[in-house]
Amino acid sequence: MVKLSVNINKIATMRNARGGNIPDVVRAARLIQSFGADGITVHPRPDERHIRYSDLMPLRQIVHTEFNIEGYPSEDFIARVLEIKPDQVTLVPDPPGVLTSNAGWNCLERGAELKVILGIFKNAGIRTSVFIDPDPQQIRAAFNTGTDRIELYTESYAVAFETNPESAIAPFVLAAEEAVKVGLGINAGHDLNLQNLNFFAKNVPGLLEVSIGHALISDALYLGMENTVQMYKRELQSW
């Protein structure tokens, strides 16, 4: 069964826009788990425009499913993750100031650097994942870094899905087959939604987990959070 991890960055964005603590990200995480989510994902950025570093420990204390922290491995990020000790850390090649994740790691060029950083987290008992484009060559290079998993960057799939689902999914199938062959776990995320999620999940071999934030939180505004989490879960189970 493919697990659903809900990214709560957008809830923090709403809180920060007004000040104070409404909506409360800790309360939201509790409820999202109670509604059936398999994990909570956060992606703190240097300017703390959504999730703040001060949110991490309170969240760690109440997340009883799986806590996944994403981010660029700056010295500060590495130190915070080692302090919090989430279940999983996902390294994303976001430079400071980027609006949202927009590319996977080039593991061919930066594999040696990633190997050192991933080793630090693995020695602390934290499962590791790297955000990556659906390129079999990059998959093999990711394997050489020692990561436990990859997270396939799915924006290109989401963009192409509306016009040609089969063509959109093809590179992800090839990438996943390569990951399975070398023994990497497979996560996926970015622009997955209620329209394209089921097709992705049923066609990508070895898929273990999807991380969804923007679309799910947006749907919850119309449909309610409990109903929305369960709708996404059904999309992952209905094949």
C-alpha positions as CSV (number, residue, x, y, z in Angstrom):
1,M,0.0,0.0,0.0
2,V,1.3,3.4,-1.0
3,K,1.6,5.8,2.0
4,L,0.3,9.4,2.0
5,S,2.4,12.0,3.7
6,V,0.7,15.4,4.0
7,N,2.9,18.5,3.6
8,I,1.6,21.1,6.0
9,N,3.7,24.1,4.7
10,K,0.6,25.8,3.3
11,I,-1.1,25.7,6.7
12,A,2.0,27.5,8.2
13,T,1.8,30.0,5.3
14,M,-1.7,31.0,6.3
15,R,-0.7,31.3,10.0
16,N,2.3,33.5,9.1
17,A,0.2,35.8,6.9
18,R,-1.8,37.0,9.8
19,G,0.5,36.5,12.8
20,G,-0.3,34.6,15.9
21,N,-0.9,30.9,15.9
22,I,-4.1,30.4,13.8
23,P,-4.2,28.0,12.1
24,D,-2.1,25.9,14.6
25,V,0.2,23.6,12.6
26,V,0.6,21.2,15.5
27,R,-3.2,20.9,15.9
28,A,-3.5,20.5,12.1
29,A,-0.9,17.7,12.1
30,R,-2.7,15.9,14.9
31,L,-6.0,16.0,13.0
32,I,-4.5,15.1,9.7
33,Q,-3.1,12.0,11.2
34,S,-6.4,11.1,12.9
35,F,-8.1,11.5,9.5
36,G,-5.9,8.7,8.1
37,A,-2.7,10.3,6.8
38,D,0.4,8.0,7.0
39,G,2.8,10.8,7.7
40,I,3.5,14.6,8.0
41,T,6.0,16.4,5.8
42,V,7.5,19.8,6.3
43,H,10.0,21.8,4.3
44,P,11.5,24.7,6.3
45,R,13.3,27.3,4.3
46,P,15.9,29.9,5.4
47,D,13.4,32.8,5.5
48,E,10.9,30.7,7.4
49,R,8.1,32.0,5.2
50,H,6.0,29.0,6.1
51,I,7.3,26.2,8.5
52,R,9.6,27.7,11.1
53,Y,12.4,25.9,12.7
54,S,10.6,26.5,16.0
55,D,7.8,24.3,14.7
56,L,9.9,21.2,14.3
57,M,10.2,20.0,17.9
58,P,6.6,20.5,18.8
59,L,5.7,18.5,15.6
60,R,8.2,15.8,16.4
61,Q,6.6,15.3,19.7
62,I,3.1,14.7,18.3
63,V,3.7,13.0,14.9
64,H,3.2,9.3,15.6
65,T,3.0,8.2,12.0
66,E,6.1,9.3,10.0
67,F,7.8,12.7,10.2
68,N,9.6,13.7,7.0
69,I,11.7,16.9,6.9
70,E,12.6,18.2,3.5
71,G,15.2,20.8,2.7
72,Y,18.5,22.0,1.3
73,P,21.4,20.6,3.4
74,S,22.9,23.8,4.7
75,E,24.8,23.6,8.0
76,D,21.9,25.0,9.9
77,F,19.4,22.5,8.3
78,I,21.7,19.6,9.0
79,A,22.1,20.6,12.7
80,R,18.3,21.0,13.1
81,V,17.5,17.7,11.6
82,L,20.1,15.9,13.8
83,E,18.5,17.6,16.8
84,I,14.9,16.7,15.8
85,K,15.7,13.2,14.5
86,P,12.7,12.7,12.1
87,D,11.9,9.4,10.6
88,Q,13.0,10.5,7.2
89,V,15.0,13.4,5.8
90,T,14.6,14.3,2.1
91,L,17.4,16.4,0.6
92,V,16.1,18.9,-2.0
93,P,18.5,21.1,-4.1
94,D,16.6,24.4,-3.4
95,P,18.9,27.4,-3.3
96,P,17.9,30.2,-0.8
97,G,14.9,32.3,-2.0
98,V,13.4,29.8,-4.5
99,L,9.6,29.9,-4.5
100,T,9.1,26.1,-4.7
101,S,11.1,23.0,-5.6
102,N,11.8,23.1,-9.3
103,A,14.5,20.4,-10.0
104,G,16.0,17.2,-8.7
105,W,19.6,16.7,-7.6
106,N,22.3,16.2,-10.2
107,C,23.8,13.2,-8.5
108,L,26.4,12.7,-11.3
109,E,28.0,16.0,-10.4
110,R,27.2,16.3,-6.7
111,G,27.2,12.6,-5.6
112,A,30.3,12.8,-3.5
113,E,29.0,15.8,-1.6
114,L,25.6,14.1,-1.0
115,K,27.3,10.9,0.1
116,V,29.0,12.7,3.0
117,I,25.8,14.5,4.1
118,L,23.6,11.4,3.8
119,G,26.2,9.4,5.8
120,I,25.8,11.9,8.7
121,F,22.0,11.3,8.7
122,K,22.2,7.6,8.3
123,N,24.7,7.4,11.2
124,A,22.0,9.1,13.3
125,G,19.5,6.5,12.4
126,I,17.5,8.7,10.1
127,R,16.1,7.2,6.8
128,T,17.4,9.3,3.8
129,S,15.9,10.3,0.5
130,V,17.0,12.5,-2.3
131,F,14.7,14.6,-4.6
132,I,15.5,13.5,-8.2
133,D,14.3,13.8,-11.8
134,P,13.1,10.6,-13.5
135,D,16.4,9.8,-15.2
136,P,17.7,6.3,-14.9
137,Q,21.3,7.6,-15.1
138,Q,20.6,9.9,-12.2
139,I,18.9,7.0,-10.3
140,R,22.1,4.9,-10.6
141,A,24.2,7.9,-9.4
142,A,21.8,8.4,-6.5
143,F,22.3,4.7,-5.5
144,N,26.0,5.4,-5.3
145,T,25.4,8.1,-2.7
146,G,24.1,5.6,-0.2
147,T,20.6,7.0,0.1
148,D,17.9,4.7,1.2
149,R,15.3,6.2,-1.1
150,I,14.7,8.6,-3.9
151,E,11.8,11.1,-4.3
152,L,10.7,11.4,-7.9
153,Y,10.0,15.0,-8.8
154,T,6.6,14.8,-10.5
155,E,5.9,18.2,-11.9
156,S,6.6,17.2,-15.5
157,Y,4.1,14.3,-15.0
158,A,1.4,16.6,-13.7
159,V,1.8,19.1,-16.5
160,A,1.7,16.5,-19.3
161,F,-1.0,14.3,-17.7
162,E,-4.0,16.3,-18.9
163,T,-3.1,15.8,-22.6
164,N,-1.3,12.5,-22.7
165,P,-1.2,10.4,-19.5
166,E,0.7,7.5,-21.1
167,S,3.4,9.7,-22.4
168,A,3.5,11.6,-19.0
169,I,4.1,8.5,-17.0
170,A,6.6,6.8,-19.3
171,P,9.8,8.3,-17.9
172,F,8.7,7.7,-14.3
173,V,8.1,4.0,-15.0
174,L,11.6,3.7,-16.5
175,A,13.1,5.5,-13.5
176,A,11.2,3.4,-11.0
177,E,12.2,0.2,-12.7
178,E,15.8,1.3,-12.4
179,A,15.4,2.2,-8.8
180,V,13.8,-1.2,-8.0
181,K,16.6,-2.9,-9.9
182,V,19.3,-1.3,-7.7
183,G,17.3,-1.6,-4.5
184,L,16.2,2.0,-3.8
185,G,12.9,2.8,-2.2
186,I,10.7,5.1,-4.2
187,N,8.8,8.2,-3.0
188,A,7.2,10.8,-5.2
189,G,5.9,14.3,-5.0
190,H,5.1,17.7,-6.5
191,D,1.8,18.7,-8.1
192,L,0.2,15.3,-7.6
193,N,-3.6,15.7,-7.0
194,L,-6.9,13.9,-7.1
195,Q,-7.0,13.9,-10.9
196,N,-3.5,12.4,-11.6
197,L,-2.6,10.5,-8.4
198,N,-4.4,7.2,-9.1
199,F,-2.9,6.8,-12.5
200,F,0.6,7.5,-11.2
201,A,0.3,5.1,-8.3
202,K,-1.0,2.2,-10.3
203,N,1.6,2.5,-13.0
204,V,4.9,3.3,-11.1
205,P,6.4,0.0,-9.8
206,G,7.8,0.0,-6.3
207,L,6.2,3.2,-5.2
208,L,6.2,3.4,-1.4
209,E,5.1,7.0,-0.5
210,V,3.7,10.2,-1.9
211,S,4.1,13.6,-0.3
212,I,1.3,16.0,-1.2
213,G,0.8,19.5,0.1
214,H,-0.4,22.4,-2.1
215,A,-3.2,20.4,-3.9
216,L,-4.4,18.6,-0.9
217,I,-4.6,21.7,1.4
218,S,-6.3,23.6,-1.5
219,D,-8.9,20.8,-1.9
220,A,-9.5,20.8,1.8
221,L,-10.7,24.4,1.6
222,Y,-13.6,23.2,-0.6
223,L,-14.1,19.7,0.7
224,G,-13.0,19.7,4.3
225,M,-9.8,18.3,5.6
226,E,-11.0,14.9,6.9
227,N,-12.9,14.2,3.6
228,T,-9.9,15.3,1.5
229,V,-7.4,13.1,3.3
230,Q,-9.6,10.2,2.9
231,M,-10.3,11.0,-0.8
232,Y,-6.5,11.0,-1.4
233,K,-6.1,7.8,0.5
234,R,-8.8,6.1,-1.7
235,E,-6.9,7.2,-4.8
236,L,-3.9,5.3,-3.5
237,Q,-5.9,2.2,-2.7
238,S,-8.4,1.9,-5.6
239,W,-6.4,-0.3,-8.0
